[in-house]
């Protein structure tokens, strides 16, 4: 049994992750989070909020998971969000074509469909199931399509990412931040992708949770006022050059920015914050790196992009976070689709004088000619360059229709004007986190086995900030005289908003093992000394060490231990054995 099988077996048995719809045979790419998985997931999400909402001061919004068609026309998902497929001519099994040539081509997803098919034919690639010939490549859009309202007249789509909600709400967010840059908005929620063959468990899902931040910045200023806080942080970077050499390298964030390996300070800052978050969530430092997108896989609009990758036993290095400078692509796309103004006015430190083309449509004459459309015609005229204004007739396009205007109806000239500010389309820095992949990575990186007294002890060494059960309360035996005080302690700790497991079933040793394998950091045992001397035993998950603590001190010491304010051995009287 490899590490993946061990972790998934534990996750299913103990209620972290379950295959969805199991009663009806299940469906690939969908999973349920059980009684322990749901609070672990919430813990990771709340830790993320701590980083980006609390510490960075970004606002959190929540948008519908269904979007209207126009959103995805603007974002490019309707035209470009697809995978290349091929079908076996014999058994009719369908495959993602670029995945079939991964062992032949280093970056197969950068190839055109014709090139993928050529590689398949030239290298004798056949159906992995039956060995049959494969069809030519065709595109499959990954979005789930639906319709809004009766009759199917308004098409809609389940969102493939949470980001578009922040772009669509840009004008309102800008007002919320009092028309000043930089500012950020975040969203945590479900996204949907109709994956062709999700065969990697929770690594590739059809419904998954994303946590994304969209940080809107001045394109002329990509420095960060708090860069000094992360400048000396050492990261493992797998840059474009390092990938050519085949070996990642360690360097500080400031060194990477100074050398131009990371494009600028703001991007470097959020790469570093991503690293800090992942460590606090429970990933292993030696199984974490940042890989830069190669030139042939970098989005055409991106200035730079880095993926946080986790090393997993079965899957190798997998992407769990993407941190990108998306420039102004998204806002410009939505401006073009919606015709809305998504710019920010930035005042200049010192006013300057410059020559500008000033266009003055004659509204008194345009009004009677074009009636309700007069303003739209005037706006279109004002946007024309001088060479178009010199034509006879002047031609503008309004609502998709060609409109001819007599040159006598518009005056224009070059004037020297004082400029006190300028309208800019902000650039966007986007850290995008795959919560499900992070959760599985945390489980695998936290899992260990060790021999204790001739038995295998399985342990999830989860971080206290995300652990689903914070403390277990265990009466030594299931007897009234012990269960009464134990239940009282459990109620007292729950009143402190702690997640408490009360367990009186089986031997105390088995109960310790059960809590070890679900990651419970501390277990409190109530025994006959509790009744006689007013003390309890607290056991530490990682070391299995035990201390004796006064019953009256539990409410103070357990929260302190969970917050890391006390060392375990200092919190009470150590016990032998």
N, C-alpha and C positions, 0 to 999 in steps of 0.2 A: 504494500500500500504506500503510494507516494504521499508527499506532503499535502497536495491538493485533496486527495481522497480522505486523508485523516482530518483535515480541517472541515471539509464539507460533511463528513460523517458526524463529527461533533456538532456542527452547526445545525444539522437536521434533527439529531437526537435531542439536543438541549434547547431547541426553539429559537435559534438565531435566524436561520434562513430555511424556508420550505419551498418546494416546487409549487407553483400556483395551479389551481384547478385540478389538484391531484385526484379528487373524487371522480372526475370525469376524464381521466387519462392524461391531463396536463397539456401544456403547449409550450414549445421551446421559446426562450427569451422572456419569460415572465416568472417572477419569484415573489413570495410573500415574506415579510419580516415578522417573525414570531414574537413571543413574550419577552425574549432577551434581545432579539435583533432590532426591534422597533426602538427601545430606549438607547441602544448603542448607536443607532443611526441618528436619533435626536441629539445624542451627546456630541457626535461629530459635527452636526449642523450647528448646534449652539456654540461649540468651540469656534467654528468658522465665523459665526456672527460676532463673537468676541473680537476676532481679528479685524473684520472689515466694517462692521456697524459701530461697535463700541470704540475700538482703538483708532480706526481711520476716520470715524465720524460720518460714514456714508449712510444714506437713508435706505430703508428696505421697502420695496413695493411688491405687490402680488397681482399678476395679470391672468387673464383667461388662458387655459391650455388649448383652446380652439381659436384659430385666427382666421380672418377673412382673406380671400385670395390675394388681394392687392398687397398685403404685407409681404407675402412670399414671392410675389413678382419683384418687388423692390429688393428683397434680400438676396435674390438669385436662387432660392431653393426650388422654385418651380422649374427653372431651366437647367440648373446645374447640380442639384442634390440627388445624384443617382450613382449606382454602381454598375460596372460592366458584368453581364451575366453570359454564361454559356450553358447549353443544354445537351445532355447525352442523347445521341440519336437512337440508342438502343433502349436503355432503361428509363429515359426521360428525367433522370435526376438533374437538378439545377445547381450550378456552382457559381460562385463569384470568380470570374475568369482571372483577375490579377492575382488572386491567392494561389492559383494552380501553378504559377511560374515564379513564386517567391524564391525557390531554390536555384533559379536560373538568372533572374534579374534582380539587382539590389533594390531598386525602387520601382516596382512594377506599376504602382498606382499613378506614376507620372507618364505612362505610355498611353498613346491613343489606342482606340479599340482595334484598329487595323494592325497596329504593331503588336498588340497582345496576341491576336490571332496568328500572326506570322510566327511569333516565338513558340506558340503552342504547336503549330504544324512542323516547324523546323526541328523541334526538339522531341517530337513524338510523345506529346503529352496526351494521355487518354483519360477516360472516365475513371476516377479512383475506385468506383464501386464495381463496375463490370468490365472495364477495359474498352468500352465502345468509343466511337468517334464523337468529337465535340462539335457543336454547331458554331456558326459565326457569332460574333459578340453583339449583344444588344443591351440597351440601357434600361434600368429599372429604377424609377423614382422611389426614394425611401420614405416619403411622407405618407401618413394615413389620411386618406381623403374622406370627407363626410359632406353633408349638406346642412345648411342652417335654415330652420323653418320648414313648413310643409311645401311639397311640390318640387323640392330640390333645385329651386331657382338660384339660390345663393350658395355657391360652393364654399366650403371651409376645409381647414386642415388642422390636424393635431400638431401642435408646434414641435419642430425638431430640435429646438433649443429655447432657452429662456431669454436670450439676449434681446430679441426683437421688441419685447415689451418695454425695455428701457429706451430704445431708439424711438419708438412710436410715441412715447410720453415725454420726449425731450423738451418740448416747449414748457410743459407744466413743471418738469423737474428744474428747468432753468429759472423759472419764477420762484420756485421753492427755495432755491439757493441765491435769490435776490440778484439774478442776472450776472453772476460772477463765476469765473473759472479760477482754479479747477474745482470740479465737484464729482461725486460718484454716487451711483445707485446700484443696489444689489437685489437679487431675487434668488430664492431657493424654491425649486418646484419640479414637477414632473415634465419630462420631455419624451417624445415618441419617435422611434425610427423603425420602419418595417424591414428589419434586417433579414437578409436572404436565408442564412442558415446559422443561427446563433448556437454554436456548439461549445462555447467556453464558459458555461455556467453563468455566474453573475458578472463575468468580465464583459460579455456582450449581450445586452438586453434590448428588448423592443420597447419597454417602458422603464425609464430610469430617472434618477434624481440628479439635477444639476444645481450647483451653486455658482452663480456668475456675478461678477462685478464689472460694470461699465464705467470707466473713469474718464471724464471729458476734460481735456487739457488744451492749453494754448499751444498751437503747433509751432510757435516761435520760441517756446520756452519748455524744454524737456529736462530741466534740472528738478531736483526734489529737495524741499527744505529740510527733510528728515533723513536724507541719504546717509549722513554721518552715523546714524544709529545702526546701520547694517553694513557700512563700508568695509569693515574688517572681517566680516563673516566669510569663512572658507567654504566654497561649494565645489562639488564634483561636476565639471562642465564637459559635455561631449559636443564641442563646437563643430562647425563645418570642417575646419582644418583638422581637428582631433579625429573626426570620423574618417578622413582620408588616411590618417596614420593608423586608425583602428584602436586607439587607446585614449580614454578620457583623462583629463588633467584636473588637478586641484589648484584653485587660485581664489583670492579674495574678490569680493564683488567690485570693489573700487579698482582693482587691477584689471578685471574683465572689461569694465566700462572705459578705463583709460586707454586700453589697447584696441577699443572698438569691437571687441568680441561680442559684448552685449551693447546694443545700439546706443543707449543713453541712460542717464541716472534713474528716470522714472521706471523704465522697464527693469533695470537692475534692482531697484527697490522692491518691486512686487515679486520678482523672482525670489529675492531673499525672504520676504514675508511668507511666500508660499512654502519655502523650505522650513521656516520656523513653525508654521502651522502643522505641516506633515509630521515633524518630529513630536510636537505636542500631542498630535492625534495618536501616535504610537508606531509610526514607521521606523524601521531600523536605519540608522545613519549610513551604514555600510551597504545598504541595499537601495540607495536612492541616488539618482543623478538627474541632471538637466541636459536634455539633448536639443540642440539647435536644429531647426528645420533646414534641410539642404536647399540649395538654390532652385533645384528642379521640383521641390515639393512646397516651397514657400508660396503662399497665396500672392497673386500679382499685386494686390493692394497693401500687403503687409510690409512694414519697415523691418521687422524682426519678429521671430516667434521661437519660444522655448517650451518644450514639453518636460514636465516633471515625470520621470519614469521610475517605477518600482520594479525591483527584481523579484520574480515569483518562481517557485520551484518548477512548475510545469510549463509555464508560458514564457519564461525569460523576462526581458525588459518590456513592460507595458506602460503606455501613456495613462496617467491618472489626472493630470492637470495640464492645461495649455495656457501660457502667458504670452499675449501677442500685442504688438503695436499695430492696430488695424487702420492707422491713418484716419482720413475722413471719409472712407469708402461708404460706410453704412449710412451716415447722415446725408451724404450727397445722393445716394441711391433713393432714400426715402423722400428727399426734396424733389427729385425728378419725377417720382411716381405720384406723389401727393400734391405737388405744386405749392407746398407750404414752405415758409421761411424757417429754416433750422440753423440760423446763424446766431452768433453772439457779437454784440457791440463791445469792442475793447477800446477804452479811451487811451490816447497817446500821452506819454509823460510830457511831451512838448508838442504843441500844435505845429503843423507844417503847411506850406502853401504848395499847391500843385495845380496843373491844368487838367480840367475835366470836361468831358462832353456833357452839355446840359441840353436836354430835350424838353420842349414845351408844346405838347399837343393842345390844339385849340378846342377846349371842351365845349364852348358855346356852339360850335358848328358840328362837332362830333356827336353831341347829344341827340339832336334831331335825326341825324343820319343812322346811328346805330342803336339808339334808345337804351335798353337795359345792358346791351353789350358795350356801351361806350367806354366804360372804365377799363374793361378787359382789353379793348383795342388800344386805349391810351397807355396802359401798362406795357403792352407788347411793343408799342412804338418806342417807349422810353428805354427798353432793353436792347434796341437795335444799335449796331455800330454805325459809324458815320457813313461808310460806303453804302450801306443798305438804305440809309435815309436820303441819299442823293438820287435814288432810282425814281423813275416815273412810269407807272405808279409805284408807291411803296407797298411792299407785300409783307403782311404779318400772318401768323397762324394763331387762331384763337379757338380753343376747344376742338382742336384737330381740323378746323376748317380754314381754308385760304381766304384771306380778306385783303382787298385792294383799297389803298387810301391815297387820295389826291395829295401831292406834296405841299399844296397850299395850306393844308390843315395842320401842319406841324412845323414849328420853327426849331432850329438847333444851332448851337455855336460852342466854341471852346472858351471856357472862362477860367480864370485863376481863382481858386477857392481856398479857404482856410480849412484844413482837415484836422479835426480834434480827436478823431477815432476812426476805427475801421470795423467792418463786418467780417468775421471769419467763421469758417466751418470748423468746429473743434476736431482735434484728433482724439482717438479712443484707445485707451489701454484696457485690455480685457484679460483678467485672470478667470479661467473657466475650469471648475472643479467637478469631476465625476464622483459623486458621493458613494455610489455603489461600489465602484472599483476601489476607492479609498478604504471603504469598510472591509472589503475582502482582504486587501493588502494588510490592514491592521490586524485582522484575525490571523493571517499566515505569519506575519512578522512577530506576532506576540506568542505564537504557539511553541511550546517546547515539551519534551518528554525527558524524564529522568528516573533512574532506579532508586526506590526507597524501600528498604526492608524487603527486598526480593520482589517488589511489585513495581509496575510502571505507573508513575505519577504524571498525568497530563496537566499542563498549566497554560492558561491564557494570561500572560503578564500584561494585561491591559492597563492603560493609564487611568489614574483616578478621575480625570476630567471627563472621560467618556464611558467608563465602565457601567454596565446596565444594573448591576447590584452592588451597592456601595458597602454594605455590611450585612453579615448573616448573624442571626440570633439563634443559638442552639442550646436548648436544655439538654443536659447530659443524658437524661433518660426521659421518656415520655410519661412522667408522673405528675400528678396534680400539684404537688408541693414545689416542683421545679418549673412546670409549664406556666403557672400563674405569674411568678416574677419575670420569667422570660417574655411572656406576652406584654407585660407592663413595660419592659425595656424597649421592646419593638415599637409599641405605641409612642413612647417618649421620643425615640429617634425619628419616627415618621413625622412627628409634630415639628421636627427641625427640617422638614423637607428632604430627608434622606430616603433613598430607595433601599428598603430593608427586605430581606428574605427571612422568614421564620420557618425553621425546618426541625421537626422532631422525629422524622422517620428514619429508622435504621441505626446502626452503630455510629458513634461519634466520629470514628475514623473514616467511614464511608461518606458521612456528611461533609467532612473536611475536603475529601477528594472531589466530591460533587461541586463544591464551591471553588476549589482550585481550578477546575477545568472550565468554569464559566467566567473566571477572572475576578471573583469577589476578593477585594484586597484584605479585608479584615473580618474575622469571625469571633463572636463573643459567646463564650460557653458559660452557662449558668449551672452550678453544681451545688453540692451540699455545703461547701465553704461559703457560698453566697448567702445561704440561710444563716450559717453560724457566725461568719466574720464580716459579712457585707462586702465581699470582693468577688470579682469575676475574672475569667481568663480571656485575654485578647490574643488571637493568633494571627501572625503575618503570613500572607499567601506565599510570598516569594522565598523567604528564608525558613518558613515553618516554625520560626521562633515564637515563644509565648511569654507574655508578661501578665502579672497580676495587678489589677487596678481596682480601686475602691468603686463600689457600685454608684456612689454619688457623683463620681467624676466622669462617668461615661459620656454624658451629654456635652461635656467640654472637650474631652480628649479625642473622641472619634472624629468630629469635624476638623479638629486641628491636625490630626494625622492625615485625613483626606486632603487637606489643603497644603500639606507638606510643611506645616509650621513647627512640627515636632519630629525628632527622630524616634523610631519605634522603640529602641532599647531604653530611651530616656523617658518614655511615657509611663513606665510602671516598673514593677519589680520583676526582673527576668526569672524564668523558670527553667530548670534543667530538663533535658530530654526532648 
